[in-house]
């Protein structure tokens, strides 16, 4: 394509041929709708996969065993060997002797009461799982919003490219027309140079816009976490229909559905459970312990009379059961201080929620007003674009009849291009504004569920 543009000075028809070839190549590519792009992104995005693993860990931890509801059972075994050399005449055992023992058993420990820590810990584990799910939901929201804007940005750059393409075709026809007039002697070299400069400018703008279009495509592929070199034909249109929105309804929906706010509520609940766990340390701990041990022992040596002593296979069994009550009477008020600090942390969490609600309300009102302004601008630019297209058609006919100069015609061309770009950007801005509102009100996941 670059070589085609460079050769436009010698043969402008190659530009149109190159653009037609580009259109043919695009048709051979796979189609991609916005829904498909989001589905691909949700399946492939690395941050979503990481968040999913965090949820899996939280789900595995959320059980009564982790909370300490059931007893712990342990097994133990020990083997001992002893050798001694006794030369004391008063000792019953003389000379070298050896003894051995094997002890094994099992032990059960069960905390029957510890200030309701088990129930509190289980509730806390549930909130930790919900926290992981909430964090994952935020990642999903970010991914969906990024893919939506990335998808429509590709369409925006493509439509801009089409607008420059249209202008480039007009400049190409104009250059050919002026070249024919010069060959017939009815146009000067100066007029031809003016037309050629316009064609070169449009060719340069086309190349730069083509680069912006390719960059937008690669960025969309990155957001979908796929090969950045993949190319698609986007099937959705760069268009937006204004939604009738009520600011009061949006506020209510935001306060109940905004995921960031919901996550803060979960954090507050976790702090409450932490505070209750610390308060549970003020209660006594009542526990039960039971178990059994078996010991097998043996001895080999000589008595003072020189008689050999050899015993083996001696066995003994021990059974035990204990109940214990532990109560911390004083530990330097560490528990009380820690409990007081957690109460302060809970108050900080309440203040954070109030601040977040106020901040989100302000963001929502700003987003609503911005969206309203952008939709109004969208309809204004649409009318302006229709006028610019009609003006360009009229100017083309007038230029061919010599009613306007090449400078005037070029001004009309430039005005059309600027108007088209402004309209396309206003469509994208309206879509972006609507997406921000949907995200703030917590509906972006529901819309693409």
C-alpha positions, 0 to 999 in steps of 0.5 A, a space after each residue: 500500500 505504501 508503494 501505491 501511495 508514493 506512485 500517486 504522483 505519476 499515476 493516481 489511478 493506482 490509489 483507487 486500485 490499492 484501496 479496492 485490494 485492501 477492501 477485498 482482503 478485509 472481506 476474507 477475514 473472520 467476522 467479529 461482533 462485540 458480543 464475540 469480542 467480550 466472550 473471547 476476552 472473558 475466557 482469555 483475559 489473564 487477570 480474570 483467570 488469576 481472579 478465578 484462581 483466587 476464588 477457587 482458593 477462597 472456596 476451598 478455605 470456606 469450610 467448617 474444618 478450616 473454621 475449627 469446628 471439628 477435633 484434631 487427631 494426631 498419632 505419635 510413635 517413638 523408638 528408644 535404645 539405651 546402652 550402659 556400662 556399669 562398674 559400680 560394685 554396689 549396683 545390681 546390674 554389672 557390666 554392659 546392659 541395653 534396653 529398648 522401648 517402642 511407644 505409639 499412640 493417638 491423641 484427640 483434641 477438641 475445643 468445645 467452647 472458645 467464645 463462639 470463634 468457630 461460628 465467627 470464623 466460618 462467617 468470616 471465611 464466607 465473607 472472604 469468599 464473597 470478597 474474592 468474588 467481588 474483586 473478580 467481578 471488578 476485574 470482569 467489569 474493567 475487562 468488559 468496559 475496556 473491550 467495548 471501548 476498544 471495539 468501538 475505537 477500531 470502528 472509529 478509526 475504520 470509519 475515519 479511514 473510510 472518510 479519508 478514502 472517500 476524500 482521496 478518491 475525490 482528490 484522485 479524480 480531481 487530479 486526473 481531471 486536471 491532468 487531462 485539462 493541462 494536456 489539452 492546454 486549458 489548465 496551467 502547471 500551477 493549477 495542476 500542482 495545487 491539485 497534486 499537493 492536495 492529493 499528496 496531503 490526502 495520501 499522507 493522511 490516509 497512511 497515518 490513519 491506516 496506522 491508527 486503525 492497525 494500532 486500534 486493532 492490535 490494542 483490541 486483540 491485547 484486551 481480548 488476550 489473543 494474538 495481536 496480529 489477528 485481524 477481524 472484520 467488525 460486524 457491529 456499527 459505530 452508532 448510538 441511540 440515546 437512552 432515556 435515563 432518570 438520574 434518580 433511578 440511576 442513583 438508586 441503582 448505583 447505591 445497590 448495584 455498584 460493585 466497588 461499593 458492594 466490595 466495601 460493604 464486604 470489607 466492613 463485614 470482615 472487619 466486624 468479624 475480626 472484631 468479634 474474633 478479638 472479643 472472643 479472646 475475652 471468654 474462657 476456653 473449654 477443651 477436651 483431650 483424650 488418647 491412648 499410648 502403648 509401650 513395648 519394652 525390653 532389657 538385656 544385661 547381667 546381674 551382680 551374681 553374673 546371672 544373665 537377665 533378658 526380658 522382652 515383649 513387656 507391654 503397657 497400655 495407657 488411656 487418658 481423658 482430660 477436660 480443661 478450662 483456660 481463662 486469661 485473667 490478665 495479659 497487659 490489656 493487649 486483647 482490650 487494646 486490639 479490640 478497641 483498635 478494631 472498633 476504630 477500624 470499623 468506624 473508619 470503614 463506615 466513614 469510607 463507605 459514606 465518602 465512597 457513596 458521596 464520591 460515586 454520586 458525584 461521578 454519576 451526576 457528572 457522567 449523566 450530564 456529560 452523556 446528555 451533552 454528548 448525545 446532544 452534540 451527536 445529533 448536532 454533528 449528524 446534521 452538520 455532516 449531512 450538510 457537509 456531504 451535500 456541500 461537497 457534492 455541489 462543490 465537486 460539480 461546481 469545480 468541474 464547471 469552473 464555478 469555484 477555484 481549486 483553493 475553494 474546493 480544497 477548503 470544502 474538502 477539508 471542512 468535510 473531512 473535519 466534520 466527518 471526524 467530529 461526528 464519528 468522535 461524537 458517536 464514540 464519545 456518546 457510547 463511552 459516556 453510556 458505558 460509564 453510566 452502565 458501569 457506575 450503576 453495576 449493570 455492565 455484567 448483566 448487559 453482557 451476561 
